[in-house]
Amino acid sequence: SRLFVEKPLYEQALEAATQAAARMKVGDPFAEDTRVGALVSEQHWKRVDEYVKLGVSEGARVVTGGAPADIGGRGFFYQPTVLADVTNNMRVAQEEIFGPVLAVIPFEDEADLLAQANDSQYGLAAGLWTQNIGKAHRVARALKAGTVYINAYGVLDAAAPFGGYKMSGLGRENGEEGIAMYTEIKTVWTSLK
């Protein structure tokens, strides 16, 4: 995942992300206090680790995590990882890692944020935090993502359509739009001559 942070708040946000990642318990997904379960396979686990190493080779810095987690010798667990000094052109920012890795990227202003955030072949979801509701809706309109959260993240409802833009999927699940995927629509043209 990419976290874009306004430059004056970068160090503060990086510290908050680092503390949050360090507090996430890795382990048994059935335990109530677990926040990060195992990855799906050894191949996936190795892929996440390779991305972190790739990020470091491209100039990113591991602030916390950055290695597999040993949970009693069972499963393919990975430590929640925060990468700093990431630029939007790095592969860890441009490709989907599908693991507990956060790339923290600074931005200058709204135009820079939108340019960087939309400079991706993916567009499933985006979240933004601000006290300025006008700015929130202006940025939400401009973000190329299927779902945009304002001052929240990860909210889902069966009545609201869910799906991505660009390479993040076709169509929508849930809501009326999701039902349409299970129908066959027919157009019939009739001449009145």
C-alpha positions in Angstrom: 0.0 0.0 0.0 1.0 3.6 -0.6 0.6 6.3 2.0 1.0 9.8 0.7 1.8 12.4 3.3 2.1 16.2 3.0 5.8 17.0 3.5 5.4 19.1 6.7 3.7 16.1 8.3 5.9 13.4 6.8 8.0 12.6 9.9 5.0 12.7 12.2 3.0 10.4 10.0 6.0 8.1 9.5 6.3 7.8 13.3 2.6 7.1 13.7 2.7 4.4 11.0 5.8 2.8 12.5 4.2 2.7 16.0 0.9 1.3 14.6 2.8 -1.4 12.7 4.9 -2.3 15.7 1.7 -2.8 17.8 0.1 -5.2 15.2 0.2 -8.7 16.6 1.2 -11.3 14.0 -0.1 -14.8 14.6 -3.1 -17.1 14.7 -5.9 -15.5 12.7 -8.5 -17.0 15.1 -7.0 -15.2 18.1 -9.0 -12.0 18.9 -5.9 -9.9 19.4 -4.2 -11.0 16.1 -4.1 -8.2 13.5 -1.9 -10.0 10.8 -2.3 -13.6 9.9 -0.3 -15.8 7.6 0.2 -15.2 3.9 -1.4 -17.7 1.6 1.7 -19.7 0.6 5.4 -20.0 0.8 5.6 -18.5 -2.7 3.6 -15.5 -1.6 5.7 -15.1 1.5 8.9 -15.1 -0.5 7.4 -12.6 -3.0 6.6 -10.1 -0.2 10.1 -10.5 1.2 11.6 -10.0 -2.3 9.6 -6.7 -2.7 10.9 -5.4 0.6 14.5 -6.2 -0.5 13.8 -4.6 -3.9 12.5 -1.5 -2.2 15.7 -1.2 -0.2 17.8 -1.8 -3.4 15.9 1.1 -5.0 16.6 3.4 -2.1 13.8 2.8 0.4 14.5 2.5 4.1 12.9 -0.1 6.3 11.7 1.7 9.4 10.1 -1.3 11.1 9.6 -4.9 10.1 11.1 -6.0 6.9 11.5 -9.7 7.5 9.5 -12.9 7.8 8.0 -13.5 11.3 8.6 -16.7 13.1 5.4 -17.8 14.7 6.3 -21.1 16.3 7.7 -22.5 13.1 4.3 -22.7 11.5 2.8 -20.8 8.6 4.1 -18.1 6.3 4.0 -14.9 8.4 5.6 -11.5 7.6 6.3 -8.7 9.9 4.2 -5.5 9.4 6.6 -3.3 7.5 6.9 0.4 6.9 9.2 1.8 4.2 10.4 5.4 4.2 12.3 7.4 1.6 10.0 5.9 -1.1 9.4 7.7 -4.4 6.4 7.0 -6.5 8.4 5.5 -9.3 9.8 2.7 -7.2 8.3 -0.8 -7.9 7.2 -1.0 -4.2 5.0 2.0 -4.9 3.8 1.0 -8.4 3.1 -2.7 -8.0 0.7 -4.6 -5.7 2.6 -6.4 -3.0 -0.4 -8.0 -1.3 1.4 -8.2 2.0 1.7 -6.1 5.2 4.0 -3.5 3.6 3.3 0.3 3.7 5.3 2.6 1.4 5.2 6.2 2.8 5.6 8.9 0.1 5.7 12.6 0.6 3.8 15.1 -1.5 4.1 18.9 -1.9 0.5 20.1 -2.5 -2.8 18.9 -3.8 -1.7 18.9 -7.5 1.4 16.8 -6.6 -0.7 14.4 -4.5 -3.2 13.8 -7.4 -0.4 13.4 -9.9 1.4 10.8 -7.8 -1.7 9.0 -6.6 -3.2 8.7 -10.1 0.2 7.7 -11.5 -0.5 4.0 -11.1 -2.0 1.2 -13.2 -4.2 0.3 -10.2 -7.1 2.0 -8.6 -9.1 -0.1 -6.2 -9.4 2.2 -3.2 -8.1 5.4 -1.8 -8.5 7.1 1.6 -7.9 10.7 2.6 -7.9 12.5 5.9 -8.7 16.2 6.2 -10.8 18.6 8.1 -11.7 20.5 5.0 -14.7 18.8 3.5 -14.6 20.9 0.3 -11.0 19.8 -0.3 -12.0 16.2 0.6 -14.7 16.0 -2.1 -12.6 17.8 -4.7 -9.8 15.3 -4.2 -12.2 12.4 -4.0 -13.6 13.4 -7.4 -10.1 13.6 -8.9 -8.8 10.3 -7.6 -8.9 7.5 -10.1 -10.1 4.8 -7.6 -13.3 2.8 -7.4 -13.8 3.6 -3.8 -12.7 6.7 -1.9 -12.9 6.9 1.9 -12.9 10.3 3.6 -11.6 10.2 7.2 -12.3 6.5 7.3 -11.0 3.3 5.6 -12.2 -0.2 4.8 -15.9 0.4 5.3 -18.0 -2.0 3.1 -21.7 -2.4 2.7 -23.7 -4.8 0.5 -25.8 -1.9 -0.7 -22.8 0.1 -2.0 -21.0 -0.9 -5.2 -17.4 -2.1 -4.8 -14.8 -2.4 -7.5 -11.7 -0.8 -9.0 -10.5 1.4 -11.8 -7.9 0.6 -14.4 -6.1 -2.8 -13.7 -7.9 -3.2 -10.4 -10.8 -5.1 -11.8 -13.8 -4.9 -14.1 -17.4 -4.3 -13.0 -18.7 -3.9 -9.6 -19.8 -6.2 -6.7 -22.6 -5.4 -4.3 -25.5 -2.9 -4.8 -27.6 -2.7 -7.9 -24.5 -2.6 -10.1 -23.4 -6.0 -8.7 -26.7 -7.6 -9.4 -26.4 -6.4 -13.0 -23.4 -8.6 -13.5 -25.6 -11.7 -13.1 -28.1 -10.6 -15.7 -28.2 -10.8 -19.4 -29.2 -7.5 -21.0 -30.6 -7.5 -24.4 -31.2 -4.7 -26.9 -33.8 -5.1 -29.5 -34.2 -2.7 -32.4 -37.4 -2.6 -34.4 -38.0 -0.8 -37.6 -41.3 1.1 -37.7 -41.3 1.2 -41.6 
